[in-house]
Each structure stands twice: as structure tokens, then as C-alpha cells.
Amino acid sequence: MSDAKQPISRTQVGVLAGLCLAASLAIKLFVPESQLMMAAFLRVGIVMSALWFAVPAKGAKVNWDKVLPVLVGGIVLIALSRRIMIVALPLAIAVGVLAYFVRPRPKQRPGERES
């Protein structure tokens, strides 16, 4: 896979989010003793809904090399127990803020002006 950027469809993400949220509601109504599955579908539905808002406009590309580590980290955090989450969540926020400020700035090319 030489090209890390692949097209992503807002419609597909929205449909998946809706299906996950609908499955969560259906499990809550029809199988109330299966709270684990309901919670899993609800969480995935919420994350997919947030991703739906973040997906770029039609025709834009997503750089999966940058998105994948964040996505895997989020899934790992969700999988951890609540006790570990109390420590892991603030640590993840601190690392994210630090990474934002420490990242290298894009170099200005000759002929470009700052606006």
C-alpha cells in the first residue's frame, strides 16, 4: 500500500453510526439482560457519530497513517476498566496536548506568503 490516503464516504460513516445506535436501542428493548452488547454498540455508535462530523468534505482524502494510532489508542482506552481509565484518560489528554505543541511546524515554501 504505497498511497496511505484513501477516500472515505460520509454516507457510509453515518449509516454505520446509525446502525450501531439502532442496534443498541434494539438490544435494550428486546434483550435487556445483555447490557454488555448494548453498551458496546452504544459506544461505537457515539464514536462513529463523532467521526461522521469530522469526516472531510466529499472528494477529500484521509491520511490513515495519522488517524490509525489515535483510533487504536481510543479503542484500548475504552477496553480498559474504569479504575485504569481514571489514570489513563488524563494521561492520554496530556500526551495529545504535548504532541500538538511539540510537533514540527510545516515549512514555508518559497513563493508562499503568510496571510
N, C-alpha and C positions, 0 to 999 in steps of 0.2 A: 504494500500500500504506500505508494510514493506520495500521493496527494492526501494530506491529513484533513482537508476541508471537504465536507460532503453536504449536499443540500438537505435541509430539514423542513418538513412541512408543518406549518402552524396548525393546519386542519387535523393532521394525524395526532399531534400532541394534544390538541383539545379534545378529540374523540377518545383518546386513551384516558385522559383525565376524567372525562365524563363517565366512561365505563367503570373506572375504578371507584368513583364516588357512588355510582348507581349500584355496583356490586356490594359496596359497604352498607348501603341502605337496605338492600335486599337481604343480606345476611342478618342484619339487625332485626328486620321484621319477621323473617321466616325461620331463622336458625339462631335464636337469641343466646343459646348456650355456647356458641362459637365466637366468643369475643376476640380471640386471637386473630382469626381471619378478618373479622370486621375492622379491627384496629389496623391491621396491615394494609388492607385496601384503602382505608381512610387516609393513612399517612402517605401512601404512594399517590393517591388522588390529589392530595393537597400539594405535594411536591410537583406533580405533573401540571397542576393548575398554575403554580408559580412559574414553572418553565414555559408554559404557554404564553404568559405575559412577557417573558424575557426573550422569546424566540425572535430573531431579526425578521425584517420585512421579507416579502416574497422575493426569491431570487438571491438572497444573501447567503453566505456560507458560514458555517460554524466551525471553529477550529477545535476539533475534538482533543487535540494534544493538550490544550489548556483546560478544557471542561472536564475531561475524564478523571483526573486526580481529585478534583473538588467533589465530583459526583460519588466516587468511591469512598472518599472520606466521610461524606454525609451519610452514606448507607451504613458505614461502620459505626458512626456515632448513634444512629437510630437503633442499631442492633445491640448496642451496649445497654447494660442495666441502668436504672435511674441513679444508683449510687455513683457509678462511674461517670455518668452524664454530668453530674454536678461539677466535677473537676474538668472533664474533657471539653465541655461546651465553652466555658470561658477561655480555656487554653486554645481551642480552635479559633475563637474570635481574635485573641491576641496574636496568633500566628498569621491570620489573614490580614489584620491591620498592619503588622510588621512587614509582611510580604508586599503590601501595597506601597508602603513608603520606601522600602529598600530596593524595589525593582529598578532596573536600568531604564532611564528615560530614552524615548526614541530620538535618534539623531536627526537633526535638521539637514535636509539635502540642499545642495547649492541651488539657488534659484527660487527657493520657497521663502515666503515671508510669514512672519508671525502676525496673527490677527488679534 
